[in-house]
Amino acid sequence: MIDVRKAWRERPGLADLAVAAAAVALTVLVARAQQSGLSVYPQLAGSAPQRVLSAVLPIGWGFGYLGSVVPLLACAALCLRRRHPAGVAVTLVVLSVGWPLAVPVLIALFTVATACPARTTWSITAAALVPVPVYLLLAPSLDPLTLATAVSALTLVAGAVGWGLAVSGLRERAVRAETEAAMRAERAQQHAREEVAREMHDVLAHRLSLLSMHAGALEYHPGAPPEQLAQAVGVIRHSATQALEDLQDVLKVLRAPIVSDHTEPPQPTRLDVTRLIEESRAAGAELQLRERLDDPATMSPVTARTAYRLLQEALTNHRKHAPGAPVSLDLAGGPREGLSIQVTNPLHIAPAHPVRGSVPGSGQGLIGMKERVDLAGGRLHHHTTHTDFHLDVWLPWTA
């Protein structure tokens, strides 16, 4: 089935021809009504302007034998109204003094109101209303028919211009809304990709730091028993495999053409904290975890995910900057007081077995943690004493 509106949008010439044809038909009706004594737009018939125009243009004013060619040419000129709206409108307003051109004049005024600046629109509208007072001054008497013609002209001109201004306003609002929607979509996509970048940093830094610690320990103890070597190699292989899987999940999101709420890698929950602690302990970290949580099942997924990523990044930073030092993790809170996370580790304790090949710090860990906490509506503070590093975080229980 053919979409007529779509075809007209793709080929504006078809719409212009249709408008011109409709204008011809309506102009014929208006001219016939005017011959019967009914007029919708004033003409200065029988006046000095008509006598002057009759001397210059000896074409009949009426529609004798299909009428004058002037109204037909005026309707055909509507095909040019998109390219020259002001010029076509002014020309038709001038010709309307002597010919029944109310329909093409109104169409031209509508086009001017939709396409031209406000100053041009009001100037041409004023010019289109000039024949009204002149018509009233030159009329032999102010009979009801004369007054009706003046009122009709004022109403039609105001209606055409008002309708055009309304359409122009709707078009501008539509363009503005489309622009704002595109900007919101771009900001949402940028925000989603920044979130993916944070996920990539946290996940890969955690996996690679574990891998580096195991490889460093294996390098430092090349003569370890075969059972320990096999176990260390297995842990390294598992960490490398997990790092590749995590990277693939993140890359799938980055390659997605549209970023939405569903285009994100699988997110961790509070239950994954135990696995995170076990992985760090398997890498040789001395961890002490204390949990004092009231009704943890009511914790929102956003808070649980944020808490997991914060602990993950805190342990990654611990492996980078204080390997071998014990670390204390404290999780406490409930629905009323929110979730509090405290991470503490000594500063100046050297590891019993130096780790070679450890991952250098990029300086982005604490920045990324602060961004996560701010997005969740929480607070983050960190400070150092002469002996310890302290990280204190508060998150709303239901973000």
C-alpha positions in Angstrom: 0.0 0.0 0.0 1.4 3.4 -1.0 2.0 5.9 1.7 0.8 9.2 0.1 2.2 11.4 2.9 5.6 9.8 2.6 5.6 10.2 -1.2 4.7 13.9 -0.9 7.5 14.4 1.7 10.0 12.7 -0.6 8.7 14.6 -3.7 7.5 18.1 -2.6 6.5 18.9 -6.2 3.6 16.6 -6.0 2.3 18.4 -2.9 2.7 21.8 -4.6 0.8 20.6 -7.7 -2.0 19.2 -5.5 -2.2 22.5 -3.6 -2.3 24.5 -6.8 -5.1 22.3 -8.2 -7.1 22.6 -5.0 -6.6 26.4 -5.1 -7.9 26.5 -8.6 -11.1 24.7 -7.7 -11.7 26.8 -4.6 -11.0 30.0 -6.5 -13.6 29.1 -9.1 -16.1 28.6 -6.3 -15.2 31.9 -4.6 -15.5 33.7 -8.0 -18.9 32.2 -8.7 -20.1 33.2 -5.2 -18.7 36.7 -5.8 -20.7 37.0 -9.0 -23.8 36.2 -6.9 -23.0 39.1 -4.6 -21.2 37.2 -1.9 -17.6 38.2 -1.2 -15.1 36.9 1.3 -12.2 39.3 0.5 -12.6 42.9 -0.7 -12.0 43.9 -4.2 -12.0 47.5 -5.3 -14.4 47.0 -8.2 -15.9 50.0 -9.8 -13.2 52.3 -8.2 -10.3 54.3 -9.5 -7.8 51.4 -9.0 -10.0 49.2 -11.2 -10.2 51.8 -14.0 -6.4 52.2 -13.9 -5.9 48.5 -14.0 -8.5 48.1 -16.7 -6.6 50.5 -18.9 -3.3 48.7 -18.3 -4.6 45.1 -18.3 -7.6 44.9 -20.5 -8.4 41.3 -19.4 -11.8 40.8 -17.9 -12.2 40.9 -14.2 -14.7 38.0 -14.1 -14.5 34.4 -15.1 -16.0 34.9 -18.5 -15.5 31.7 -20.6 -13.6 29.9 -17.9 -12.5 33.2 -16.4 -9.4 35.3 -16.4 -6.0 33.8 -16.8 -4.7 35.9 -13.8 -6.4 33.7 -11.1 -5.1 30.6 -12.8 -1.6 32.0 -13.0 -1.9 33.0 -9.3 -2.8 29.5 -8.3 0.1 28.1 -10.4 2.4 30.5 -8.7 1.7 28.7 -5.4 4.2 26.0 -6.6 6.9 28.6 -6.0 5.7 29.5 -2.5 8.3 27.3 -0.7 11.3 28.8 -2.5 10.0 32.4 -2.5 7.3 32.7 0.2 7.5 36.4 0.7 7.7 37.3 -3.0 4.8 35.1 -3.9 2.6 36.4 -1.1 3.3 40.1 -1.8 2.5 39.6 -5.5 -0.8 37.8 -4.8 -1.8 40.4 -2.3 -1.3 43.2 -4.9 -3.2 41.2 -7.6 -6.0 40.5 -5.1 -7.1 44.2 -5.4 -8.7 43.4 -8.7 -9.1 39.7 -9.0 -10.8 37.1 -6.8 -7.6 35.6 -5.3 -8.7 35.1 -1.7 -7.7 31.4 -1.7 -4.2 31.7 -3.1 -3.6 34.7 -0.9 -4.5 32.8 2.2 -2.3 29.8 1.2 0.6 32.2 0.6 0.0 33.9 3.9 0.0 30.5 5.7 3.3 29.6 4.0 4.9 32.9 5.0 3.9 32.3 8.6 5.5 28.9 8.6 8.7 29.8 6.8 9.5 33.4 7.3 10.8 35.4 10.3 8.2 37.1 12.5 8.9 40.6 11.2 8.4 39.5 7.6 5.2 37.7 8.5 3.7 40.7 10.3 4.6 43.1 7.5 3.0 40.9 4.8 0.0 40.3 7.0 -0.5 44.1 7.4 -0.2 44.5 3.6 -2.9 41.8 3.2 -5.2 43.8 5.5 -4.8 47.1 3.8 -7.6 46.5 1.3 -10.1 46.1 4.2 -10.1 49.8 5.4 -9.8 51.0 1.8 -12.8 48.9 0.8 -14.8 50.3 3.7 -13.9 53.9 2.8 -14.8 53.5 -0.9 -18.0 51.6 -0.3 -21.2 53.6 -1.1 -22.7 52.5 2.1 -21.9 50.4 5.1 -24.6 47.8 4.5 -24.5 44.4 6.2 -23.0 42.7 3.1 -20.1 45.2 3.0 -19.4 44.7 6.7 -19.7 40.9 6.3 -17.0 41.1 3.6 -14.7 43.1 5.8 -15.2 40.8 8.8 -14.7 37.7 6.6 -11.4 39.1 5.2 -10.1 39.9 8.7 -11.1 36.4 10.0 -9.6 34.5 7.1 -6.3 36.4 7.1 -6.0 36.0 10.9 -6.9 32.4 10.7 -4.4 31.6 7.9 -1.6 33.5 9.6 -2.5 32.1 13.1 -2.6 28.6 11.8 0.8 29.0 10.1 2.3 30.4 13.2 0.9 27.4 15.2 2.4 25.0 12.7 5.7 26.8 12.8 5.7 26.6 16.6 4.9 22.9 16.6 7.7 22.3 14.0 10.2 24.2 16.1 9.2 22.3 19.3 9.4 19.0 17.4 12.9 19.9 16.2 13.9 21.1 19.7 12.5 17.9 21.2 14.3 15.7 18.7 17.6 17.6 19.4 17.1 17.3 23.1 16.3 13.6 22.8 19.4 13.0 20.7 21.5 14.9 23.3 20.0 12.8 26.1 20.6 9.6 24.2 24.2 10.7 23.6 24.7 11.6 27.3 23.1 8.3 28.3 25.4 6.4 25.9 28.4 8.2 27.2 27.4 7.5 30.8 26.9 3.8 30.0 30.3 3.6 28.3 32.0 5.3 31.2 30.4 2.8 33.5 31.7 0.0 31.2 35.2 1.6 31.4 35.0 1.5 35.2 33.9 -2.1 35.1 36.9 -2.9 32.8 39.3 -1.2 35.1 38.0 -2.9 38.2 37.7 -6.4 36.8 41.0 -6.5 34.9 43.0 -4.8 37.6 41.7 -7.4 40.1 42.4 -10.4 37.8 45.8 -9.2 36.6 47.0 -8.3 40.1 46.1 -11.8 41.3 47.9 -13.3 38.2 51.0 -11.1 38.9 51.2 -12.2 42.5 51.0 -15.9 41.7 53.5 -15.6 38.9 55.8 -13.6 41.1 55.6 -16.2 43.9 56.3 -18.9 41.4 59.3 -17.1 40.1 60.6 -16.5 43.6 60.3 -20.2 44.5 61.5 -22.1 41.4 62.5 -25.1 43.6 59.1 -25.6 45.3 57.7 -29.1 45.4 55.9 -30.3 42.3 52.5 -30.3 44.1 52.8 -26.6 45.0 54.1 -25.7 41.5 51.1 -27.5 39.9 48.7 -25.7 42.2 50.3 -22.3 41.5 50.2 -23.0 37.7 46.5 -24.0 38.0 45.7 -20.8 39.8 47.5 -18.8 37.2 45.7 -20.6 34.4 42.3 -20.0 36.1 43.0 -16.3 36.7 44.1 -15.8 33.1 41.0 -17.6 31.8 38.7 -15.5 34.1 40.5 -12.3 32.9 39.8 -13.2 29.3 36.2 -14.0 30.0 35.7 -10.8 31.8 37.4 -8.9 29.0 35.1 -10.5 26.4 32.0 -9.6 28.4 33.1 -5.9 28.5 34.1 -5.8 24.9 30.6 -7.2 23.9 29.1 -4.2 25.6 31.5 -1.7 23.9 30.7 -3.2 20.5 27.0 -3.0 21.0 25.4 -0.5 18.6 22.9 0.7 21.2 23.7 1.0 24.9 20.7 0.3 27.1 19.9 -1.1 30.5 20.3 -4.6 29.1 23.7 -4.2 27.4 26.0 -4.6 30.3 28.1 -7.5 31.5 26.8 -9.7 34.4 27.0 -7.8 37.6 28.2 -9.2 40.9 26.1 -9.3 44.1 26.8 -9.4 47.8 27.1 -13.2 47.6 30.1 -12.9 45.4 32.1 -11.2 48.3 32.9 -14.6 49.7 34.5 -15.8 46.5 36.4 -12.5 46.2 37.9 -13.0 49.7 38.8 -16.6 48.9 40.6 -15.6 45.7 42.6 -13.0 47.6 43.5 -15.4 50.4 44.6 -18.0 47.8 46.9 -15.4 46.4 48.6 -15.1 49.9 46.8 -12.1 51.3 46.1 -12.1 55.1 42.5 -11.0 55.3 40.2 -10.5 58.2 36.5 -10.0 57.3 33.8 -8.9 59.8 30.2 -8.7 58.7 27.5 -7.3 60.9 24.5 -6.8 58.5 20.9 -6.7 59.5 18.5 -8.2 57.0 21.0 -8.3 54.1 18.4 -9.7 51.7 16.7 -6.2 51.6 19.9 -4.5 50.3 19.3 -3.0 46.9 21.2 -4.6 43.9 22.9 -1.2 43.2 24.3 -1.0 46.7 25.4 -4.6 46.7 27.1 -4.2 43.4 28.8 -1.0 44.4 30.0 -2.6 47.7 31.5 -5.6 45.8 33.4 -3.3 43.4 34.7 -1.2 46.2 36.0 -4.2 48.0 37.5 -5.6 44.8 39.3 -2.3 44.1 40.4 -2.0 47.7 42.0 -5.5 47.6 43.6 -4.7 44.2 45.1 -1.5 45.6 46.3 -3.5 48.7 48.1 -6.0 46.4 49.7 -3.1 44.4 50.8 -0.9 47.3 51.0 -3.1 50.4 51.6 -6.7 49.4 52.2 -8.9 52.4 50.5 -6.6 54.9 47.4 -7.8 56.6 44.2 -6.1 55.7 41.0 -5.8 57.7 37.6 -5.5 56.1 34.5 -4.5 58.1 31.0 -4.5 56.7 28.2 -3.3 59.0 24.7 -1.7 58.7 21.1 -2.3 58.0 18.0 -0.8 56.3 18.0 2.2 58.8 21.6 3.2 59.1 22.8 2.2 55.6 25.9 0.2 54.8 29.3 1.1 56.2 32.5 -0.3 54.8 35.9 0.1 56.4 39.2 -1.1 55.0 42.4 -0.9 57.1 45.9 -2.1 56.4 49.4 -1.2 57.8 51.7 0.9 55.6 55.2 -0.2 56.3 55.2 -4.0 56.6 57.3 -5.6 53.9 56.0 -8.9 52.4 57.7 -12.1 53.7 58.3 -13.1 50.1 58.8 -10.2 47.7 56.5 -10.3 44.7 58.2 -9.7 41.4 56.2 -8.4 38.5 53.5 -6.8 40.5 51.1 -4.5 38.7 52.0 -0.9 39.0 49.4 1.6 40.3 47.8 3.8 37.8 46.5 6.3 40.3 42.9 5.8 39.1 41.8 3.3 41.8 40.6 5.8 44.4 39.2 8.1 41.7 37.1 5.3 40.3 35.9 4.4 43.8 34.9 7.9 44.5 32.9 8.1 41.3 31.1 4.9 42.1 30.2 6.0 45.6 29.0 9.4 44.3 26.7 7.7 41.7 25.3 5.5 44.4 24.6 8.5 46.6 27.1 7.6 49.3 30.2 9.1 50.9 33.9 8.1 50.7 36.8 9.2 52.9 40.4 7.9 53.1 43.3 9.0 55.2 46.6 7.7 56.4 48.2 7.7 59.8 51.8 7.0 60.8 51.1 3.3 60.6 47.9 2.6 58.7 45.8 3.4 55.7 42.1 3.8 56.3 39.2 3.8 53.9 35.7 4.6 55.1 32.7 4.3 52.9 29.0 4.8 53.6 26.3 3.7 51.1 22.5 4.0 51.3 20.9 0.7 51.9 18.4 1.1 49.1 20.0 3.3 46.3 
